[in-house]
Amino acid sequence: MSAGGGENRDAKQPPPPDPAGRPKRASDRAGAPEAVGVDDIVVLQNVKKNFNDQEVLRGIDLVARRKETVVIIGGSGAGKTTLLRLIVALDRPTSGHILVEGEDIATVTSERELNRVRKKFGMVYQYAALLDSITVLENVAFPLVEHTKMSKKEIRDKVLDKLEILGLDPKVVASKFPSELSGGMRKRVGLARALMLEPPILVYDEPTSGLDPLTSRMVDDLIEEMRERFNVTSIVISHDIASCFRIAHQAVLLIEGRVEACGPPDTLIDGSSQVARDFIRNSGVDVKALSRVTKSSDPDVPRADLEHTQKMEAVRGRPT
């Protein structure tokens, strides 16, 4: 025993689990890889998920960088919803590492710590998922009521301010019920709610599902507007190829629980994966005719995208 009463341990021996269940930084956990880079806000490395004997995710590698948009595409049954639940800490992987701002959350057991991680994500659900029985103001205020000790006046002021920022007249919409709003207005209200805790990451679950082409383009514009205005990272789960090619910095094609191809959307058209080329062609979307919504003021983005693609391809090529 040491003088302080602690047991002597080999320097190479991993530290004991944190009794509070706090996530460890990647460098604190034995065998956990470091984050790929300082701008990599969400990193999945060799993530697998099984349900009983069914292997749903089969070694996922994914990197979402700060202030960029990652679109995860794939058909029904590809594993997109399961992947989303793992990313936002609503479920745990069978194996692998999930780093959120450098913390490996894959083995966290404390519900308190998981809730802390979840606050880093703002969820924008399909069809907005607003509560029909309460007003717009109450819907948007919900995260602040649940997770802060702000006064009613502070909450009201913040809600009204956020509604105005998102192009909604607070005097008109705050007292309305969701059923009284148009589809576009409900999307904006859902975004306002997702932004109330000022998360660094917004996650969109099939944001254009069931929408007509005009409204879909409006939603794409809104996703880019949020990224630019609030400097958030956007992770979009979608089956919409047109939307992907309009807004994504990085596109990730999920096929049967594996990453089939990843990189800037244009690289998937002429890339090495025949499956990816066929997937895009079979969508019936003329992707080369689409105009991009996503902007970047960084002249090094094309070079950075190329380096990122090469890096991810190297990771994906390792044995699993």
N, C-alpha and C positions, 0 to 999 in steps of 0.2 A: 504494500500500500504506500502511496505517496504521503508526504508530510501533510498535505491538505485533506487526507482521508480518501482521495480518489484513487482508483485502481490504475496501475501502470499499464499502458497499452502500446503496442507496436505503432510506430508513426504511420505505417501503411494501412493499419486497421481502420475501417470506416467508423465515424462517430456513431454513437447510439442514436436511435430514432428520437426525434424531438417529442417529449411527452405531450406537448400542446398540439401536435399535429401540424405545425407550421411547415409550409413548403420550403424546401432547401433550394438555395441557388445552385445552378448546375455544377459549379466548381466545388460545392460542399458534399456532393453525393458520389459515392464510389461507383465508377462505371458510367456515370452520366456524362454525355458529351457536352462540350461548351456550346453556347449559342453561336450561330454562324457568324454574326457580326453585330456591331453596336446598334444598327438600325433594324435588326430582326426582332420584331415585337412578339410574334407567335411562331414557335418552331416545333414541328412534330418530327420525331425521328424513330423510324421503324415501329410505328404504332400499329398494334394488332388488337382486334376486338372479336371475341367469340361469344355466342349465345348458345349455351350447352355445347353441342357438337358442331354447330354451324359457325364457320369462319366468315365473318362479315367484312372486316377490314384486315388486309393481308400484308401489313408492313408499309404504312403510309409515311412518306417523307414530304414535308411541306414547310415553306417559309413565307410568312407574311411580314413585309417590311413597313416601317413607320410611314404614315401619310400616303400609302399606296392602296390600290384596290386589287384584291385577289378574288377571282371568280372561280368557284368550284362547280364544274359542269359534269353531267353524266345522266344516263337514262334512269328509269325507275329500277330500283333494286341495286343500284351501284354502290350504295353505302353513304350517300350524301347526308342524310338525316342523322345517322349514327355518328358520322364524323363531326357534324355540327354540335351534337350533344357532348362529345368529348372535349371539343375546343372550349366550350363555355362552362365546363366543369359540372355539367348535369349528369354525367356518367363517367366511369373510370375505364381506362383501357385494360385489356388483358395483359399486355406487355408494351414496352416502349416508353418514350419520354415525350412529355408535352411541356414546353417551356413558354411561360407567359411573362414577358419582361424579365427574362433570366431565371425565373423560378420554375422548378420542375414540380408540376401539380399532379403528376400521374399517381402518386402514392399517398396523397393527402387524405387523412381520415377524419379530421376535425371539421364538423359542419360550419363552425364559426370561421375557420380559415378558408373553407370553400366559398362561403358567402363573400368574404373579402375579395377573393379572386373574381367572383362573378360580377362584382361591381365595376370591374375594368371593362366589361362588355355592355353595350347597349343593344338590346334585341329589338329588331323591327320584324314583326311577324307577318306571315302571309295574311292578306286582307286586313292588316293593321291590328286585329285582335283586340279591339277596344271593348270595354265593358258597357253594354247597352243600357244598363239600369242607372248609370251615373252620368253627370254632365262632362263635357269636354274638359272643363277646368279640373274636375275631380279625377278624371282619367290621367291627365298630364301630371297632376300633383302627386299621384299615388306613390312613385318611388321616393319622393321627399318625405311624405308622411310615414312611410314604412322604415326608412333608413336614416333619417336625420332627426334632429331635435329643433328644427327651425320653427319659428312661430307661424301661426296661420297667416298673418299679414306678409311675412317674409316669403312664405310659400306661394301665396297668391301673386305677389309682385313678380316673383321669378317665373311663374307659369305664364303670366300675361306678357312678360318680356320675351319669353321663348316663342310664344305663339306669333308675336309681331315679327320677330326675326325670321320666322319661317313663312312669312307672307300671309298670315291669317289675321284678320281684324279681331282683336280680343273682345271688343265691345259687341261684336256680332256673334262669334262662335263660342265664347267661353261658357255661356249658359245653355247652349244647345246640347242635345243628345246626339250620339253618333249616328243614329238612324236619320237624322235631319241633315246630314252632310253628304256632299258628293264623294265619289270614290277618291278623287285627288285630294280633297280636303282631309279625308280620313287618313290617307297616307301621311300627310304632313302632321296631323295630330299624333299619329303613332311615332313619327320621328321625334317630335317634341318630347314625348314621354321618354323615349330611349335616350335622349340627350340630357335629361334633367340632372343626372348625377355626374355629368361631364366625363364620360368614359373615354379612354384613348382609342377604343376599338368599337366599331359598329358592325353588327352581324345581321345580315338580311336573309330571311328564309323565303325563297321563291318570291321575290318582290313583284315580278311581272306576271305571275301565274294568273291565267284567266282574264287578262286585260287585253283590250284591243290595241292595235299597233300604235295609235296616237298616244294613248295613255301610257303604254309601255315606254315610249320615248320620253314622256314627261317624267316618269319614275327614274329613268337613267339619268336625266338631267339633274334630278333631285339628289341622287346618290353622289354625283360628282360635286354638286353645290355644297353638300354637307362635308365632303372630304376637304374641299378647298377652304370653306368658311371656318370649320372647327378643327382643322388639322388632324383629323382622325384617320385611322387605318380602317378600311372597309373590307369585310369578308362576306362575299355574296354566294349563297347556295342557290343554284339555278339550273334549269334545263334549257334556258333561252339562249341559243347561240348568237342571235342578233345582239342581244343585250351584252353578252360577254365581249363581243368584238367592239362594241361601242365604248365600254367603260373600263375594261380590265387592263391593269399594268401586267399582271401575271394571270394566265389561265391554267387551271389544273383540271385535266380530264380524268375522271374516275370511272374505271371499268371493272365490274365484278370485284370491288374492294381493293383494287390496286390503282396506283397512279400510272396511267398509260402514257401520258405526255404532259409536260408543263413548260411554261415559258411565256413570253409575250404572245398574244393571240395570233399574230401574223406568222409566227414560227411554227404553229401547229398545222397550217395549211400545207406547207412544203417541207415539213419536218420528216424525221426518219420513221415515224410511226405510221404504218399503213392503216392501223385501226383508227387513229386520230383523223387522218385524212378522210377515211370513209365515213366516220361519225359526222364530220362537218358537212361533207357532200350530201349525205342522206338527210340532213336537216332541211334541205331545200332552200337554205338561206344563201343569197349571193353575198358572201362576206366581203368580197373585194369592192362591192359597191357601197358598203356602209361607211358613213362618216363617223369618226371617233369623237366621243364626248370628252374623254379624259384628257386633261392638259398637264403639261409639266414645264416648269421654268428652268429646269436643271439641264444644261447642255450635255451633261455626262450620262443622262438616263439611258440612251441607246447602248452605250458601252457597258453601263452597269447592268442592264437587262441581259446582255449577252453573257457577261461574266456570271450572273446569277443562274442563267439557264445551264451553262456549262457545269457549274458547281452542283446543281441539283441533279443533272444527268449523271455526274460522277457518283453522287450519293446513291441514286437509284440503281446503279450498276453493281453495287456491292452485294455479296451473298446475304440472304435473309434466313 
